[in-house]
Amino acid sequence: MNDSLTHEEMAMPKKMRLEIPVGAIESDSGSHALDILSVIFVIFVLYIGKKLIDKFFNWILKEDK
């Protein structure tokens, strides 16, 4: 059986890259499901971080009044 992929191409993991205005997230685990879960996890962590920062600044601003 003659495959169209060479040995080097088969050994290289596939990469997934998500570019956003502040940077890029790249995952090359080789498993698309794991790549997608990694990106979702990073987005979730950033979302939670934003909510915590917003809550902190709202608390600081209410204290100043």
Order of alpha helices (4+ residues) and beta strands (2+ residues): alpha-beta-beta-alpha
